[in-house]
């Protein structure tokens, strides 16, 4: 008979936690895949929904697989996560802003059929 003398649930996940995380990950991947394959909505709305599902999936991965919570490492992992999120949001929004303005401010394209 084996006796467990030291069980630390804070640092390690349980099988149930991993299965819940896996099931949520499959659902959060399957729905956007279905949206792209069937296109029941407009492309713009589909893109926003996919970004929302991606954000939720990142949160699922952080809690169920990376075991990040406010108790881990005295809260420093959450502080590092918040800093990373701020940097990623700045980089992504800046990139999207630059790409949008590059697209609108480029020379107008000419219709090739009018060229002689």
PyMOL CGO cylinders between C-alpha atoms (Angstrom):
from pymol import cmd
from pymol.cgo import CYLINDER

trace = [
    CYLINDER, 0.00, 0.00, 0.00, 1.39, 3.36, -1.01, 0.3, 1, 1, 1, 1, 1, 1,
    CYLINDER, 1.39, 3.36, -1.01, 0.88, 6.35, 1.22, 0.3, 1, 1, 1, 1, 1, 1,
    CYLINDER, 0.88, 6.35, 1.22, 1.03, 9.90, -0.05, 0.3, 1, 1, 1, 1, 1, 1,
    CYLINDER, 1.03, 9.90, -0.05, 2.82, 12.01, 2.53, 0.3, 1, 1, 1, 1, 1, 1,
    CYLINDER, 2.82, 12.01, 2.53, 3.15, 15.21, 0.53, 0.3, 1, 1, 1, 1, 1, 1,
    CYLINDER, 3.15, 15.21, 0.53, 0.56, 16.36, -1.95, 0.3, 1, 1, 1, 1, 1, 1,
    CYLINDER, 0.56, 16.36, -1.95, 0.90, 19.88, -3.33, 0.3, 1, 1, 1, 1, 1, 1,
    CYLINDER, 0.90, 19.88, -3.33, -2.15, 20.73, -5.41, 0.3, 1, 1, 1, 1, 1, 1,
    CYLINDER, -2.15, 20.73, -5.41, -1.12, 24.36, -5.86, 0.3, 1, 1, 1, 1, 1, 1,
    CYLINDER, -1.12, 24.36, -5.86, 1.85, 23.70, -8.13, 0.3, 1, 1, 1, 1, 1, 1,
    CYLINDER, 1.85, 23.70, -8.13, 0.55, 20.71, -10.02, 0.3, 1, 1, 1, 1, 1, 1,
    CYLINDER, 0.55, 20.71, -10.02, -2.62, 20.04, -11.92, 0.3, 1, 1, 1, 1, 1, 1,
    CYLINDER, -2.62, 20.04, -11.92, -4.94, 17.15, -11.48, 0.3, 1, 1, 1, 1, 1, 1,
    CYLINDER, -4.94, 17.15, -11.48, -6.08, 14.80, -14.20, 0.3, 1, 1, 1, 1, 1, 1,
    CYLINDER, -6.08, 14.80, -14.20, -9.56, 16.31, -13.95, 0.3, 1, 1, 1, 1, 1, 1,
    CYLINDER, -9.56, 16.31, -13.95, -8.15, 19.83, -14.40, 0.3, 1, 1, 1, 1, 1, 1,
    CYLINDER, -8.15, 19.83, -14.40, -6.16, 18.78, -17.46, 0.3, 1, 1, 1, 1, 1, 1,
    CYLINDER, -6.16, 18.78, -17.46, -9.19, 17.07, -19.01, 0.3, 1, 1, 1, 1, 1, 1,
    CYLINDER, -9.19, 17.07, -19.01, -11.36, 20.13, -18.42, 0.3, 1, 1, 1, 1, 1, 1,
    CYLINDER, -11.36, 20.13, -18.42, -8.67, 22.34, -19.97, 0.3, 1, 1, 1, 1, 1, 1,
    CYLINDER, -8.67, 22.34, -19.97, -8.33, 19.99, -22.93, 0.3, 1, 1, 1, 1, 1, 1,
    CYLINDER, -8.33, 19.99, -22.93, -12.11, 19.88, -23.51, 0.3, 1, 1, 1, 1, 1, 1,
    CYLINDER, -12.11, 19.88, -23.51, -12.35, 23.67, -23.34, 0.3, 1, 1, 1, 1, 1, 1,
    CYLINDER, -12.35, 23.67, -23.34, -9.41, 23.99, -25.75, 0.3, 1, 1, 1, 1, 1, 1,
    CYLINDER, -9.41, 23.99, -25.75, -11.06, 21.65, -28.25, 0.3, 1, 1, 1, 1, 1, 1,
    CYLINDER, -11.06, 21.65, -28.25, -14.36, 23.56, -28.08, 0.3, 1, 1, 1, 1, 1, 1,
    CYLINDER, -14.36, 23.56, -28.08, -12.61, 26.94, -28.30, 0.3, 1, 1, 1, 1, 1, 1,
    CYLINDER, -12.61, 26.94, -28.30, -10.75, 25.72, -31.40, 0.3, 1, 1, 1, 1, 1, 1,
    CYLINDER, -10.75, 25.72, -31.40, -13.67, 23.90, -33.03, 0.3, 1, 1, 1, 1, 1, 1,
    CYLINDER, -13.67, 23.90, -33.03, -16.12, 26.80, -33.00, 0.3, 1, 1, 1, 1, 1, 1,
    CYLINDER, -16.12, 26.80, -33.00, -13.82, 29.26, -34.84, 0.3, 1, 1, 1, 1, 1, 1,
    CYLINDER, -13.82, 29.26, -34.84, -12.89, 26.49, -37.28, 0.3, 1, 1, 1, 1, 1, 1,
    CYLINDER, -12.89, 26.49, -37.28, -16.58, 25.90, -37.99, 0.3, 1, 1, 1, 1, 1, 1,
    CYLINDER, -16.58, 25.90, -37.99, -17.14, 29.66, -38.40, 0.3, 1, 1, 1, 1, 1, 1,
    CYLINDER, -17.14, 29.66, -38.40, -14.37, 29.89, -40.99, 0.3, 1, 1, 1, 1, 1, 1,
    CYLINDER, -14.37, 29.89, -40.99, -15.42, 26.78, -42.90, 0.3, 1, 1, 1, 1, 1, 1,
    CYLINDER, -15.42, 26.78, -42.90, -19.14, 27.60, -43.15, 0.3, 1, 1, 1, 1, 1, 1,
    CYLINDER, -19.14, 27.60, -43.15, -18.96, 31.46, -43.14, 0.3, 1, 1, 1, 1, 1, 1,
    CYLINDER, -18.96, 31.46, -43.14, -22.43, 32.00, -41.58, 0.3, 1, 1, 1, 1, 1, 1,
    CYLINDER, -22.43, 32.00, -41.58, -21.45, 35.56, -40.58, 0.3, 1, 1, 1, 1, 1, 1,
    CYLINDER, -21.45, 35.56, -40.58, -19.74, 38.48, -42.26, 0.3, 1, 1, 1, 1, 1, 1,
    CYLINDER, -19.74, 38.48, -42.26, -15.94, 38.24, -42.51, 0.3, 1, 1, 1, 1, 1, 1,
    CYLINDER, -15.94, 38.24, -42.51, -15.41, 41.19, -40.16, 0.3, 1, 1, 1, 1, 1, 1,
    CYLINDER, -15.41, 41.19, -40.16, -17.70, 39.77, -37.46, 0.3, 1, 1, 1, 1, 1, 1,
    CYLINDER, -17.70, 39.77, -37.46, -16.10, 36.34, -37.89, 0.3, 1, 1, 1, 1, 1, 1,
    CYLINDER, -16.10, 36.34, -37.89, -12.65, 37.87, -37.35, 0.3, 1, 1, 1, 1, 1, 1,
    CYLINDER, -12.65, 37.87, -37.35, -13.76, 39.62, -34.14, 0.3, 1, 1, 1, 1, 1, 1,
    CYLINDER, -13.76, 39.62, -34.14, -15.37, 36.43, -32.83, 0.3, 1, 1, 1, 1, 1, 1,
    CYLINDER, -15.37, 36.43, -32.83, -12.22, 34.44, -33.58, 0.3, 1, 1, 1, 1, 1, 1,
    CYLINDER, -12.22, 34.44, -33.58, -10.09, 37.01, -31.73, 0.3, 1, 1, 1, 1, 1, 1,
    CYLINDER, -10.09, 37.01, -31.73, -12.43, 36.72, -28.74, 0.3, 1, 1, 1, 1, 1, 1,
    CYLINDER, -12.43, 36.72, -28.74, -12.20, 32.94, -28.75, 0.3, 1, 1, 1, 1, 1, 1,
    CYLINDER, -12.20, 32.94, -28.75, -8.39, 33.20, -29.01, 0.3, 1, 1, 1, 1, 1, 1,
    CYLINDER, -8.39, 33.20, -29.01, -8.27, 35.47, -25.95, 0.3, 1, 1, 1, 1, 1, 1,
    CYLINDER, -8.27, 35.47, -25.95, -10.46, 33.08, -23.95, 0.3, 1, 1, 1, 1, 1, 1,
    CYLINDER, -10.46, 33.08, -23.95, -8.32, 30.15, -25.06, 0.3, 1, 1, 1, 1, 1, 1,
    CYLINDER, -8.32, 30.15, -25.06, -5.17, 31.91, -23.85, 0.3, 1, 1, 1, 1, 1, 1,
    CYLINDER, -5.17, 31.91, -23.85, -6.79, 32.35, -20.44, 0.3, 1, 1, 1, 1, 1, 1,
    CYLINDER, -6.79, 32.35, -20.44, -7.81, 28.68, -20.36, 0.3, 1, 1, 1, 1, 1, 1,
    CYLINDER, -7.81, 28.68, -20.36, -4.24, 27.62, -21.16, 0.3, 1, 1, 1, 1, 1, 1,
    CYLINDER, -4.24, 27.62, -21.16, -2.79, 29.92, -18.51, 0.3, 1, 1, 1, 1, 1, 1,
    CYLINDER, -2.79, 29.92, -18.51, -5.01, 28.59, -15.73, 0.3, 1, 1, 1, 1, 1, 1,
    CYLINDER, -5.01, 28.59, -15.73, -5.37, 24.91, -16.62, 0.3, 1, 1, 1, 1, 1, 1,
    CYLINDER, -5.37, 24.91, -16.62, -1.95, 24.16, -18.12, 0.3, 1, 1, 1, 1, 1, 1,
    CYLINDER, -1.95, 24.16, -18.12, 0.45, 26.84, -16.84, 0.3, 1, 1, 1, 1, 1, 1,
    CYLINDER, 0.45, 26.84, -16.84, -1.22, 26.93, -13.39, 0.3, 1, 1, 1, 1, 1, 1,
    CYLINDER, -1.22, 26.93, -13.39, -1.06, 30.71, -13.16, 0.3, 1, 1, 1, 1, 1, 1,
    CYLINDER, -1.06, 30.71, -13.16, -3.12, 32.18, -10.35, 0.3, 1, 1, 1, 1, 1, 1,
    CYLINDER, -3.12, 32.18, -10.35, -2.78, 34.91, -7.75, 0.3, 1, 1, 1, 1, 1, 1,
    CYLINDER, -2.78, 34.91, -7.75, -1.26, 32.49, -5.20, 0.3, 1, 1, 1, 1, 1, 1,
    CYLINDER, -1.26, 32.49, -5.20, 1.53, 31.17, -7.45, 0.3, 1, 1, 1, 1, 1, 1,
    CYLINDER, 1.53, 31.17, -7.45, 4.94, 32.69, -6.72, 0.3, 1, 1, 1, 1, 1, 1,
    CYLINDER, 4.94, 32.69, -6.72, 3.48, 35.30, -4.40, 0.3, 1, 1, 1, 1, 1, 1,
    CYLINDER, 3.48, 35.30, -4.40, 1.52, 36.96, -7.22, 0.3, 1, 1, 1, 1, 1, 1,
    CYLINDER, 1.52, 36.96, -7.22, 4.58, 37.78, -9.31, 0.3, 1, 1, 1, 1, 1, 1,
    CYLINDER, 4.58, 37.78, -9.31, 3.51, 35.51, -12.16, 0.3, 1, 1, 1, 1, 1, 1,
    CYLINDER, 3.51, 35.51, -12.16, 0.30, 37.55, -12.51, 0.3, 1, 1, 1, 1, 1, 1,
    CYLINDER, 0.30, 37.55, -12.51, 2.32, 40.79, -12.49, 0.3, 1, 1, 1, 1, 1, 1,
    CYLINDER, 2.32, 40.79, -12.49, 4.59, 39.42, -15.23, 0.3, 1, 1, 1, 1, 1, 1,
    CYLINDER, 4.59, 39.42, -15.23, 1.52, 38.31, -17.16, 0.3, 1, 1, 1, 1, 1, 1,
    CYLINDER, 1.52, 38.31, -17.16, -0.07, 41.76, -16.93, 0.3, 1, 1, 1, 1, 1, 1,
    CYLINDER, -0.07, 41.76, -16.93, 3.14, 43.41, -18.14, 0.3, 1, 1, 1, 1, 1, 1,
    CYLINDER, 3.14, 43.41, -18.14, 3.33, 40.97, -21.06, 0.3, 1, 1, 1, 1, 1, 1,
    CYLINDER, 3.33, 40.97, -21.06, -0.29, 41.63, -22.00, 0.3, 1, 1, 1, 1, 1, 1,
    CYLINDER, -0.29, 41.63, -22.00, 0.31, 45.40, -22.00, 0.3, 1, 1, 1, 1, 1, 1,
    CYLINDER, 0.31, 45.40, -22.00, 3.35, 45.03, -24.26, 0.3, 1, 1, 1, 1, 1, 1,
    CYLINDER, 3.35, 45.03, -24.26, 1.52, 42.65, -26.64, 0.3, 1, 1, 1, 1, 1, 1,
    CYLINDER, 1.52, 42.65, -26.64, -1.52, 44.97, -26.86, 0.3, 1, 1, 1, 1, 1, 1,
    CYLINDER, -1.52, 44.97, -26.86, 0.73, 47.95, -27.62, 0.3, 1, 1, 1, 1, 1, 1,
    CYLINDER, 0.73, 47.95, -27.62, 2.65, 46.01, -30.29, 0.3, 1, 1, 1, 1, 1, 1,
    CYLINDER, 2.65, 46.01, -30.29, -0.47, 44.56, -31.94, 0.3, 1, 1, 1, 1, 1, 1,
    CYLINDER, -0.47, 44.56, -31.94, -2.50, 47.76, -31.91, 0.3, 1, 1, 1, 1, 1, 1,
    CYLINDER, -2.50, 47.76, -31.91, 0.48, 49.74, -33.21, 0.3, 1, 1, 1, 1, 1, 1,
    CYLINDER, 0.48, 49.74, -33.21, 1.04, 47.20, -35.99, 0.3, 1, 1, 1, 1, 1, 1,
    CYLINDER, 1.04, 47.20, -35.99, -2.62, 47.24, -36.99, 0.3, 1, 1, 1, 1, 1, 1,
    CYLINDER, -2.62, 47.24, -36.99, -2.63, 51.06, -36.94, 0.3, 1, 1, 1, 1, 1, 1,
    CYLINDER, -2.63, 51.06, -36.94, 0.46, 51.23, -39.16, 0.3, 1, 1, 1, 1, 1, 1,
    CYLINDER, 0.46, 51.23, -39.16, -0.90, 48.63, -41.60, 0.3, 1, 1, 1, 1, 1, 1,
    CYLINDER, -0.90, 48.63, -41.60, -4.26, 50.38, -41.83, 0.3, 1, 1, 1, 1, 1, 1,
    CYLINDER, -4.26, 50.38, -41.83, -2.69, 53.75, -42.58, 0.3, 1, 1, 1, 1, 1, 1,
    CYLINDER, -2.69, 53.75, -42.58, -0.19, 52.26, -45.01, 0.3, 1, 1, 1, 1, 1, 1,
    CYLINDER, -0.19, 52.26, -45.01, -3.09, 50.69, -46.88, 0.3, 1, 1, 1, 1, 1, 1,
    CYLINDER, -3.09, 50.69, -46.88, -5.14, 53.89, -47.04, 0.3, 1, 1, 1, 1, 1, 1,
    CYLINDER, -5.14, 53.89, -47.04, -2.24, 56.23, -47.85, 0.3, 1, 1, 1, 1, 1, 1,
    CYLINDER, -2.24, 56.23, -47.85, -0.57, 54.22, -50.60, 0.3, 1, 1, 1, 1, 1, 1,
    CYLINDER, -0.57, 54.22, -50.60, -0.88, 55.33, -54.19, 0.3, 1, 1, 1, 1, 1, 1,
    CYLINDER, -0.88, 55.33, -54.19, -4.25, 54.40, -55.67, 0.3, 1, 1, 1, 1, 1, 1,
    CYLINDER, -4.25, 54.40, -55.67, -4.18, 51.25, -57.73, 0.3, 1, 1, 1, 1, 1, 1,
    CYLINDER, -4.18, 51.25, -57.73, -4.89, 51.63, -61.41, 0.3, 1, 1, 1, 1, 1, 1,
    CYLINDER, -4.89, 51.63, -61.41, -7.26, 49.43, -63.32, 0.3, 1, 1, 1, 1, 1, 1,
    CYLINDER, -7.26, 49.43, -63.32, -5.11, 47.28, -65.58, 0.3, 1, 1, 1, 1, 1, 1,
    CYLINDER, -5.11, 47.28, -65.58, -7.84, 47.05, -68.23, 0.3, 1, 1, 1, 1, 1, 1,
    CYLINDER, -7.84, 47.05, -68.23, -7.63, 50.80, -68.88, 0.3, 1, 1, 1, 1, 1, 1,
    CYLINDER, -7.63, 50.80, -68.88, -3.91, 50.65, -69.58, 0.3, 1, 1, 1, 1, 1, 1,
    CYLINDER, -3.91, 50.65, -69.58, -3.24, 50.48, -73.20, 0.3, 1, 1, 1, 1, 1, 1,
]
cmd.load_cgo(trace, "trace")
